[in-house]
């Protein structure tokens, strides 16, 4: 199993960050790796059990995610239960923590590559770096959108 964690400090307050994160259906607003996203099958908009599909940029790849843990105002964890990525047993947590007037944004992910020994080799050679780069773009995108959004509201 591979574990990756990335963090980013933002000038935006934790409540503003959480407002964007908690809009579960619309992660495509700040995640540049997601072309579009939407709730599935009448899913609730938030909380444990909510499900969404994320169509990824650059092709026909997609993932389906289910919220497995929801800590209002702080974090949520999703399980990627279906998709075209070469991963299995995948969980990702997005978290917001106060940091003075701003916040710390964190994304943690754990996964196992598919395809046994070949997948493990792919993970060593490129997959882990790709996943970490993608995770950095998620927290960077969240930071940029929440700061821009806060400036428009002010």
N, C-alpha and C positions, 0 to 999 in steps of 0.2 A: 504494500500500500504506500502511496506517495502522499505526503502532506506538504502543503504550501501555504504561506501566510504573507500577505502584503498589507501595508498600512500607508496612510497619507494624512497629514494634518491639513485642516481647512480653516479658513477664517469664519466660515458660516457656523451658526449655532447648531447644536445637536437637534433641536426641534425641526428646524428647516431641512436638515439632512434626512431626518426620519420621515418627514412628509413625502419626500421623493421616493425613498426606499419603500415605504409602506404602500405606494401605488403599484402593487404587485403586477397588475396586468400590463403595465407600461414601462417595463425595464428598458425597452428600446429607446426611451427618451434620453437616457444617459449612458447606456452601454453601446459603444460603437461596434461591437461584434454581433449585435442583434439587429437584423433588418426590420423585423416587426415582431410583436408579441401580443398575446391575447389569452383571456381565460378560456378554459375548456368546459364544455358540458354543463353550463349553468353553475359553475364553481362560484363559491363565495369570493369576495374581492380581497379578503385578507384572513389571516389566522390559519391555524393548523387544518390541513386538508385541502386548502385552496390549490388549484392546479392551473398551470399555464403552459402554452407552447411558445417557444422562442425559435423563430426562423432566423438562421444565422446568415451573416453577410457572405458574399462570394460564392453562391451556389445554392444547392438544394438541401444543405445540411440543416438539421433541426434538433432541438432537445425538448423534452417534456419534463416539467418539474412539479413536485408536490411539496408544500410546506409541511415540515415535520416538527418544527419548534417555532414558536412565536413569542417574543418577549416585547410587549407593547412599548414603543418608544426607544427600544434598545437594539434588538436584533431579530433576525429570522434565519432559519436553516431550511434549505431545500434538498430534497433527494432528486437526482436526475434518474428517472425511472425508465425512460425510453429515449431513443435518439440515434443519430448516425455517427456520433463521436466514438472514437475507439477506446471508450472508457466503460467501466462497470463499477458497481458499489461506490457511487459518487455522491458526495455531500458537500454543499457549499454554505457557508455562513457569512452574512453581511451584517456588520455591527457598527454602531455609532456610540462614541463615548465622549462625554464633556471634556474639554481641555481649555480651561480659562474661558474666554469669550467665544472660542471656536470649538472644534470637535476633532476627534481622531476617527477616521474611517478605516475599517479593517475588513478584509475578505480572507477567509480561511477556506481551503478546499482539501478534501482527501478523496483519493480515487485509486482504482486499480486498473492498469491498462488491460484491454482485451488482448487476445491472441497469445496468451502464455509467454514462453521465453522470447518470442519475436516481439511481442508487445513490450516486454521489459526492456529489451534492447532499444526499441523505438523511443521509449520513455527516457532512457539515458542519453540517446543521441539528440533528440529534438523535442519530444512531446512535453516534457517537464518545462523546458524553456518557453515553448509556445504557450502553455497554460499560465505560467507566471507572467509573461508579457500581457496576455489577455486580462488577467486579474488586475494588473497595474492600470490597464486602460479603463477598467470598470470603475475603480476608485477615483481615478483622475477625471473620468467623465462625470461621475457623481459630483465631485468637487466643483468642476467648471460649471455644470448646470445649476447647482444649488446657489453658487455665488452669483451667476448671471441672473437667475430667477429672483434672488433676494434684492438685487439692484433694481430690477424692473418693478418690484412691489414697493420699494422704498420711495 
